[in-house]
Amino acid sequence: MTLLNRPSLSASRRAVRVLAGVGAAVLLAAGCGSGSGDDKSSSDTKRRTSSDATRTVKDATGKAVEVPAHPKRIVTLTQEDLDAVLALGLEPVGITNGQGLSKPPAYLKDKVEGIDVVGNLLQPVMDKVVAAKPDLILAGDMQDEQVLKQLREITPATLVTMAPTDEWKLSFRGVGNAVNELDKANKAIADYETAAKKAGAGLGESKGAEVSIVRWNPDGPSWMEKRQFASGVALDMGLKRPKSQNKDGNAHTPSLSLEKIEEIDGDWLFLSTLTPDGEKALKDVQRKPAFKELNAVQDDHVVTVDGSVWSTRGGPLAGRVVLDDIAEALKKS
């Protein structure tokens, strides 16, 4: 069984939540080159049409960054950025391992075969990044200024693509704009939303069911708030969250004690883990009476899912995986 959230990068992220009001929305503000006046018109035209043409966008922190008009060598430092780039039909030259993994995420395995891995999630190995010769680095929610400084020495076209409370659709549109493919990003979101509504409408008796989404940590379960990625997919399908989990936000709750385990109950219970210790803790609790007494357990409505997908900040490809997981489970009931 599996559950959801990014491990132990939380402290630095909480320290920068002031960025949340800025967010990836500023990535949608873009402009072509600068320059005004007739004496510059010829050179500006050449700049915009040549292979090294550039655009200026703002990243998720509000920083103006000059990026290639059509980047050719993209390095992604998070699973979410990788998901976004692949969904836009682009192939990066460098990627990092998946969340909680020592390899790329399994759901993207077929799409990243042969692409160089340049480090772990938000932990790039600088020599490997240099070797990839990037003309654009998508740095996810990187907040380590020293690391960002090193990345910008490799290429000034380094963007923070998400702020702590940004939802995946906003971040995805920002990445789409950064790589000059905003129209494709908007279409991908529209297609996903259409698919989610269709899948939700086809759930039969399970249509509108209450879905509990939980990650099991070594010290207990934590459920996801309504705007967390996987929860958002369920809501896009017309499903509901249990009343005990009907909390606005995009985080996970602190781990619950066994005395509060009823909070994770619902018509359906989707469970994931991210670490071997979490998996062991889940197996241990499944033998306890308190777990066995949950309605979802007694109804055989407990589903194990991939935490490296369900616990992420999300993207269009991950969204399809979660959508399919939910639809497949509920249709069998």
N, C-alpha and C positions, 0 to 999 in steps of 0.2 A: 504494500500500500504506500501511497505517496502524498505529499502536501506542498504548501506554497509560500514564498517570500525570499528576498535576497539576503544571504547570510552576512552578518557581521561587517557590512559596509555602512550599517545604520547610523553609527555615531557621527561619522563625518557628514552624512546626508542630513541628519537632524540639525547640524550646525549651520547648514546653508538653506534651511527652509524659507529664509527671507527671499530666496530667488523664485519661490513658487508663484508670486504675483507676476513675475516676468514671463517665465516659462517658455516652452517651445513655440508659443504663438509668435514671438518676435522673429523666429526663423522664417515666418511667412512674409516678412518685409524684405524685399529684395530690389536691387537696382542694377542696371547695366552701367559699368564704367562711370567715371565722372567726366567733367570737362564740359565747358560751354564756350561759345564764341566761334565765329566762322573759321578762324585760323586753326582750330583744332578738329573741325568736322571731318576732314579727310583721314587724319590719323585715328580718330575715334572709330570711324567706320571700319578701318582696317583692323583695329583692335578687336572689334566685336565679331569679325568674320574670320579671323585667323585661328589657327589651331591652338594658340595660347591665349585666346580671349578669356577675359575674366568677368565675374559679376561680384557684387558686394551683397552679402546677406548678414543678418544679425543672428547670432546663435541664441541658445536658451537662456543665457545670462544677460543678453542685450548687447553683447560685444559685436561690433561690425567686423566682419571677416571677408577678405577678398578670396574668392574660390574660383577654380576653373569653370568656364562656362559649360564645358562638357568633360567632367573628370574621367580619366582613363584608369587611374591606379588608386583605388579606394582601399583604405584599411579601416576595419571596424573593430572597436574595442569592447563592444557588448553584444550579447545575443540579440537584443532588440534592434540595434543598428544593422546587424547582419540580416535579420529577418526582413527589415524594411528594404534594404538594398536588393536582396534577392527577389522580393515581391515586385520590385520596379524593373526587373529584367536585367539587372546589372550583376557583374561578377567581380567581387573584390579580389585584391591581390594578397591580402593579409587579414586574418581573423583571429579571435581569441576563443578559448574553450568556453563551453556552456556554463551556466550557473550551477555551482556545486559539482562540476565535472572536471575531469582531466582530459577531456576530448570535446570536440564540437558537439552540440546538441543532436540527439539521435534523429529528431524529426526533420532536421536539415541535412542529414548525412549525405544523401544522394546528390545534393546540390552543391556541396562544398568539397567533394572528393578532389584531391590534388592541390587544393589551395593551402598556402603556407599558414601555419599557426604561429602567431607572434607573441603568445603569452596566455595567461589566464584572464578571466573576467576583470577588466579595469586594472590589470597588472601587466602591462606590456613589457617585453624584453626589448630594450631600446636598440640593441644591435640587430635584432630581427626586424624591427620596424624600419630601420635604416636600409636593410637589405631589400626590403619590399619596394623601395623607391616610390613612396606614395606621393600623389599630387593632392590628395584629400584624406584627412583623418577624421573619422566620426567617433568622438570620444564619449558618447553616452552621457551619463550623469557624473562624469569625472569631476571631483572637487579638489583634488590634490594639485595645488598651484605649482609645486615643484615639478611634478610629472607633466603638467600641461606646458610648462616652460620648455622642458626637454622636447616634447612633441612638436612645439612650434618652432624649435630650432631645426627640426627635421623638415617640416613644411609649415609655413605660416597659415596655411589653409587647414587649420585644426579647429573643429567645432564641438562645443558641448551641445548635445542634441536634445537633452531633456532636463527639466528641473524636477525637484523631489515629488511634487504632486501632479505632474503632467500625466494625462491619460494617453493611452497608446495611439489613439487616432490623431491627437494633436501633435505628438512627437513624430508620427509617421508623415503627416503633412509637412512638418518642418524638414525632415530628411528629404522628402520629395522635392521641396523647393530648393534645398541646398545642392541637389544634383541636377536641378533644372528639369524635373519630371513631376511637377505638381499636378498636372492634369491626370497623369497615370495614378498618382496617389489618391486623388479624389475618386477616380473610377474604381480603384481597388476597394476603397471603403464602401462605396455605394454597392458594389457587387457583394461584399461581405454582409452588409446590412440586409440586402434582399435575401441572401441565403439563410441568414439567421431567422428572419421572419417566416420564411417558408418552412424551415425545419421545425420551428416552434409550433406552427399551425398543424403540422403533421404528427404530433405526439399522441393523438388519440386521448385516452383517459388520463394520461399524464400531462396534458396541456394545462399550463398554469400551476404546476406543482411547486411546492416549496423545496428549494434545493440548498442544502448545507454544504459549504465548501471549506475544507479544513486541511491545514498542514500539521502533521505530527512532528513535533520537535523532541529532542531527548528529554526535556522536562515537561512534556505534555502537549495537548492540542491547542492550536490557535485558529480561529475562524477569520475569514476574509470579510472586510467591509464592502459596502455596496459598489463602490467605484473602483475596487481592485479589479485587475484585468479579467480573470476568469469569472468573477461575479458579474462583471459588465456583460460578458458574452451570454451568461444565463438570462440576464434581464433583457438583452436584445432579442432573445428567443421568446420573450413573453412569460418566462418563469418568474417565480418569486423567491425571496429569501425568508427563512423562518423569522418570526417576530423578534426572537432573541438576537438575531443577527441583522436586523433592519437598521443599520447604522451607516450614515453617510460618511464617506472617507475612502481612501485608497490604500489602506495599510492592513496589516494583520493585528489581531488583538494579542496582548501578552499571553503566554502559555497558561492554560487553565489547569487547576487542580482537579483531581478525580471527583471531588465533591461537587464540582460545577459542570460535570461532563454532559448534563442534560442540555446545556447551551449549544452543543454541536448537533443536536437531533434535528430531524426534518423528514419530509416525505422521502427524500433521497439524501444520501450522505456520500460525497465525493472526497476521498482521502488521498493525500500524497505525502511524501517525505522528500528530504533533500540530502540527508546524510545517513550513513550506516547506523549511527547511534539513534537517529530518529526512527529508522526502520525497526530497530530492535525494540525501542520503547513501544512502538505501535503493536508489535507482535505480543509483547508482554501484556499490554492492557486488554488485548482482545480475549484473553483468557479470564478476565475479571468479570464478576457479576454485573457491575455498574455499566460496563460497555454492552454486555449481552442484553441488558434490559432496554436499551434504546429502541424506539419504534422502528427506525430505519433498519437496525440489525435484525429485529424480529421479522420484519417484512422482507428480508433478503434484498434490501435496497441500498447496499453498501458497495461502492465502486472504487477500485484502486486506479489512480491516474498518475501520469508522469509529472512529478513536481518540477522538473527542469523546464516544463512547458507551462503548467498551470500556475506556478509561483513567480513567473517572470513579470516584467512590466508590460509585456505583450507586443504584438504586431499582427499584421494581416495573415501571415502564414500560421502563426501560433493560434490566432483566433479561429481559423478553420479547424485546427486539431481539436481545440476545446469544444467547439460546436459539434463536431462529429462524435467526440467522446460522449457528450451529453445525449445527443439524439440516439446513438446506438444503444445506450443503456436504458433510456426511458421507453424506447419503442419495444423493448423485449418484455416489458412488464405486462 
